[in-house]
Amino acid sequence: MRYAVLFFLFLLLKTFQAFPQNTASEQVKSFDIEAPQLDASKTIWVYIPKNYNSSKISYPVIYMHDAQNIFDDATSYTGEWKVDEFLDKLRTKNSIVVGIEHGNEKRIDELTPYTNEKYGGGLGDNYLNFIKNTLKPHIDSTYRTIKSAEHTTLFGASLGGLISFYGVIKYPDTFGKAGVFSPSFWINEQIYDFVKTTDISALKKFYFLVGAEEGQNMVSNVERMVTILKEKGIKENQIKNTIVKGGRHNEAFWGEYFGDAYLWLNR
C-alpha cells in the first residue's frame, strides 16, 4: 500500500511538472475582444497598477505584443518576461500594461508592415489599426488612462520590436514611445527607406536592445537604423541603444532588460 501511495505521488508530481504553473500577478486580468481589422478575436491581458483602486490619477499605457510570453509561464512558449513581477515592485512611475496575444500561425502576418517574398506577412497596418481604433478606445473608456501619444508606448521583441518601431513612425498621433528589443528589421528591409522618407516628430523616444549573439546582422541593422534616426533629427537623449555582449534572442534576455527600458522610457 505504501508503495502504491508513493507511486501515485510520483505520477502527480510528474503531472504538475508537465504543465507550467500560473505565475501571473493578481494584478493581471484578461478579456476577449473582436478584432475586425484582422477578422479575428483576440485575448488581451491587462496589468493594473497596485495603487489603481486607491488613487484617482490617470496612467500612461504600454501596449505589448506576444502577450502569451510577458506575464505567465503557463501561457508562454519558452518562459515569460516577468513584466508583472517588475511592475509589482514599483512605487512610482506606474503604468497600465496591455498585452495583446499573437496570432499563432498568423503572427508573421500581423507583426510585419511589409510582405516578405519568402515568409509572407504584411498585415502590420491592420494590426496597428486594431490597436489604434478598437483596443485603445476600449482601454481608454474602461480605465483611467492618459490618452495622449506622449504617454502611449508600443513595446515588443523580434517581430514585436519591428512592429513597435514601425507603429511609432507611422502613427505618431497615437504612439509616442517604443521599446524595440531585437527588432527583425531584416525581414522588412523596406523599413529603412520608409524612415528616411517620413517626417518624424521630435517628441519620439526609442529604446533599442540587441544581443551580440543574436545573428541575422542584428547589431549592424539596429546601428544602421539609429544612424538614420539621428540624421532625421532625433536627438541623443531620445534614443538609447543597448548592445549586450553575450545577449541571445530569447525571453530571458528581454525580460532581464525590460525594467531598464521601462524606467528610461518613463523618466
C-alpha positions as CSV (number, residue, x, y, z in Angstrom):
1,M,0.0,0.0,0.0
2,R,2.8,2.4,0.9
3,Y,4.5,1.8,-2.5
4,A,1.2,2.4,-4.3
5,V,0.8,5.8,-2.5
6,L,4.4,6.8,-3.3
7,F,3.8,5.8,-6.9
8,F,0.6,7.9,-7.1
9,L,2.5,10.9,-5.6
10,F,5.3,10.4,-8.1
11,L,2.7,10.5,-11.0
12,L,1.1,13.5,-9.5
13,L,4.4,15.4,-9.3
14,K,5.2,14.5,-13.0
15,T,1.8,15.8,-14.0
16,F,2.5,19.2,-12.3
17,Q,5.9,19.3,-13.9
18,A,4.3,18.7,-17.3
19,F,2.0,21.7,-17.0
20,P,3.7,25.0,-16.1
21,Q,2.2,26.7,-13.1
22,N,0.4,30.1,-13.4
23,T,2.8,32.8,-12.4
24,A,0.8,35.9,-13.4
25,S,0.4,38.6,-10.7
26,E,-3.1,39.1,-9.3
27,Q,-2.9,42.5,-10.9
28,V,-3.2,40.8,-14.3
29,K,-6.7,40.3,-15.8
30,S,-7.8,39.1,-19.2
31,F,-10.7,39.6,-21.6
32,D,-11.5,38.8,-25.2
33,I,-12.3,41.4,-27.9
34,E,-13.2,41.3,-31.5
35,A,-10.5,42.5,-34.0
36,P,-12.5,43.3,-37.2
37,Q,-9.3,44.6,-38.8
38,L,-7.9,41.1,-38.6
39,D,-11.1,39.1,-38.9
40,A,-10.2,37.5,-35.5
41,S,-10.9,37.6,-31.8
42,K,-8.1,38.5,-29.5
43,T,-7.4,37.6,-25.9
44,I,-6.0,40.7,-24.1
45,W,-4.2,40.7,-20.7
46,V,-4.2,43.9,-18.7
47,Y,-1.8,44.7,-15.8
48,I,-3.4,47.3,-13.4
49,P,-1.1,49.1,-11.0
50,K,-1.4,48.1,-7.4
51,N,-2.4,51.7,-6.4
52,Y,-5.1,52.0,-9.1
53,N,-8.1,51.5,-6.8
54,S,-6.7,53.6,-4.1
55,S,-5.9,56.6,-6.3
56,K,-7.8,58.9,-8.7
57,I,-4.9,59.6,-11.1
58,S,-4.7,58.5,-14.7
59,Y,-2.0,56.3,-16.0
60,P,0.2,56.0,-19.1
61,V,-0.4,52.9,-21.2
62,I,2.1,50.4,-22.7
63,Y,0.8,48.1,-25.5
64,M,2.9,45.0,-25.7
65,H,2.9,42.2,-28.3
66,D,3.2,38.4,-27.9
67,A,1.3,38.7,-24.6
68,Q,1.5,34.9,-24.0
69,N,5.1,35.4,-23.1
70,I,5.1,38.6,-20.9
71,F,3.2,37.7,-17.7
72,D,2.7,34.0,-17.2
73,D,4.8,30.8,-17.5
74,A,1.6,28.8,-18.1
75,T,0.9,30.6,-21.4
76,S,4.5,31.2,-22.5
77,Y,6.3,29.2,-25.1
78,T,9.8,29.3,-23.6
79,G,9.4,31.3,-20.4
80,E,8.0,34.7,-19.5
81,W,9.4,38.2,-19.3
82,K,8.2,38.7,-15.7
83,V,6.8,42.1,-16.6
84,D,4.3,41.9,-13.8
85,E,6.9,41.0,-11.2
86,F,8.8,44.1,-12.1
87,L,5.7,46.3,-12.1
88,D,4.5,45.0,-8.7
89,K,7.6,46.4,-7.1
90,L,7.3,49.9,-8.4
91,R,6.4,52.7,-6.0
92,T,6.3,55.4,-8.6
93,K,6.1,55.8,-12.4
94,N,3.2,53.2,-12.6
95,S,1.6,52.3,-15.9
96,I,-1.2,50.2,-17.2
97,V,0.3,47.5,-19.5
98,V,-1.9,45.9,-22.2
99,G,-0.7,42.6,-23.6
100,I,-2.0,41.5,-27.0
101,E,-1.9,37.8,-27.8
102,H,0.0,36.9,-31.0
103,G,-2.0,35.2,-33.8
104,N,0.0,31.9,-33.6
105,E,0.3,30.9,-37.3
106,K,-0.8,34.4,-38.3
107,R,1.9,36.1,-36.2
108,I,4.2,37.0,-39.1
109,D,1.2,38.4,-41.0
110,E,0.2,40.6,-38.1
111,L,3.6,41.9,-37.0
112,T,5.2,42.8,-40.3
113,P,4.3,46.0,-42.1
114,Y,5.5,44.7,-45.5
115,T,5.3,41.4,-47.4
116,N,8.4,39.3,-47.4
117,E,8.9,37.3,-50.6
118,K,9.9,34.2,-48.6
119,Y,7.9,34.5,-45.3
120,G,4.8,36.4,-46.4
121,G,3.2,38.8,-43.9
122,G,2.4,42.4,-44.5
123,L,-0.8,43.0,-42.3
124,G,1.0,45.2,-39.8
125,D,-1.1,48.2,-40.5
126,N,-4.3,46.1,-40.0
127,Y,-2.9,45.0,-36.6
128,L,-1.9,48.6,-35.6
129,N,-5.3,49.9,-36.7
130,F,-6.9,47.3,-34.4
131,I,-4.9,48.7,-31.5
132,K,-5.5,52.3,-32.5
133,N,-9.2,52.1,-33.5
134,T,-10.6,49.2,-31.4
135,L,-8.4,48.2,-28.5
136,K,-7.2,51.6,-27.4
137,P,-10.7,53.2,-27.3
138,H,-11.9,50.2,-25.2
139,I,-9.0,50.6,-22.8
140,D,-9.4,54.3,-22.6
141,S,-13.1,54.0,-21.8
142,T,-12.6,51.2,-19.2
143,Y,-9.6,52.5,-17.3
144,R,-8.3,55.9,-16.2
145,T,-5.6,56.4,-18.8
146,I,-3.6,59.3,-20.2
147,K,-4.7,59.2,-23.8
148,S,-2.1,61.3,-25.5
149,A,0.6,59.9,-27.8
150,E,3.3,61.1,-25.4
151,H,2.0,58.7,-22.8
152,T,1.3,55.8,-25.1
153,T,4.0,53.2,-25.8
154,L,4.4,50.3,-28.1
155,F,6.8,47.6,-26.8
156,G,7.9,44.2,-28.1
157,A,10.7,41.9,-29.2
158,S,11.7,40.4,-32.5
159,L,8.8,40.9,-34.8
160,G,7.2,42.7,-31.9
161,G,10.2,45.1,-31.9
162,L,9.7,45.6,-35.6
163,I,6.0,46.5,-35.4
164,S,6.5,48.7,-32.3
165,F,9.2,50.8,-34.1
166,Y,7.1,51.0,-37.3
167,G,3.9,51.9,-35.3
168,V,5.5,54.9,-33.7
169,I,6.8,56.2,-37.0
170,K,3.6,55.5,-38.9
171,Y,1.1,56.7,-36.3
172,P,2.8,59.5,-34.4
173,D,-0.5,61.0,-33.3
174,T,-1.3,57.8,-31.4
175,F,2.0,56.3,-30.2
176,G,4.9,58.4,-28.8
177,K,7.4,55.8,-27.5
178,A,8.8,52.4,-28.5
179,G,10.5,49.6,-26.7
180,V,12.4,48.0,-29.6
181,F,14.0,44.7,-28.5
182,S,15.9,42.6,-31.0
183,P,13.9,44.1,-33.9
184,S,13.5,41.9,-37.0
185,F,14.4,44.7,-39.5
186,W,15.9,42.0,-41.7
187,I,12.5,40.6,-42.7
188,N,11.3,44.0,-44.0
189,E,14.2,45.9,-45.5
190,Q,11.7,48.5,-46.8
191,I,11.5,50.0,-43.3
192,Y,14.8,51.8,-43.8
193,D,13.5,53.8,-46.8
194,F,10.2,54.3,-45.0
195,V,12.0,56.1,-42.1
196,K,14.2,58.1,-44.5
197,T,11.2,59.5,-46.4
198,T,8.9,60.1,-43.4
199,D,8.7,63.2,-41.2
200,I,9.5,62.2,-37.7
201,S,8.2,64.1,-34.7
202,A,10.9,65.4,-32.4
203,L,8.9,64.1,-29.4
204,K,9.5,60.4,-30.1
205,K,11.6,58.1,-27.8
206,F,13.2,54.8,-28.7
207,Y,14.8,52.2,-26.5
208,F,16.7,49.6,-28.6
209,L,18.1,46.4,-27.1
210,V,20.2,44.0,-29.1
211,G,22.3,41.0,-28.1
212,A,25.7,40.5,-29.7
213,E,25.0,36.8,-30.2
214,E,21.7,37.1,-31.9
215,G,22.8,36.7,-35.5
216,Q,20.9,38.0,-38.6
217,N,23.2,41.1,-38.6
218,M,21.1,42.2,-35.6
219,V,23.6,44.7,-34.2
220,S,24.5,46.3,-37.5
221,N,20.9,46.5,-38.5
222,V,20.0,48.4,-35.3
223,E,23.0,50.7,-35.6
224,R,22.0,51.5,-39.2
225,M,18.5,52.5,-38.0
226,V,19.8,54.6,-35.2
227,T,22.1,56.4,-37.6
228,I,19.1,57.2,-39.9
229,L,17.0,58.4,-36.9
230,K,19.8,60.8,-35.9
231,E,20.1,62.1,-39.4
232,K,16.3,62.7,-39.3
233,G,16.8,65.0,-36.3
234,I,16.1,62.6,-33.4
235,K,18.4,63.8,-30.6
236,E,20.8,61.7,-28.5
237,N,18.6,61.9,-25.4
238,Q,15.6,60.4,-27.4
239,I,17.4,57.2,-28.3
240,K,19.0,54.6,-26.1
241,N,20.8,51.7,-27.9
242,T,21.8,49.0,-25.5
243,I,24.1,46.3,-27.0
244,V,24.7,43.4,-24.7
245,K,27.7,41.1,-25.0
246,G,26.5,37.5,-25.0
247,G,22.9,38.5,-25.3
248,R,20.7,36.0,-27.2
249,H,17.3,36.0,-28.9
250,N,15.1,34.8,-26.1
251,E,12.6,35.8,-23.4
252,A,15.1,35.6,-20.6
253,F,17.3,38.2,-22.2
254,W,14.3,40.5,-23.0
255,G,12.9,40.1,-19.5
256,E,16.2,40.9,-17.9
257,Y,16.2,44.4,-19.6
258,F,12.5,45.2,-19.5
259,G,12.9,47.2,-16.3
260,D,15.8,49.3,-17.6
261,A,13.8,50.1,-20.8
262,Y,10.6,50.9,-18.8
263,L,12.4,53.3,-16.5
264,W,14.2,55.0,-19.3
265,L,11.1,55.5,-21.4
266,N,9.2,56.8,-18.5
267,R,11.8,59.1,-16.9
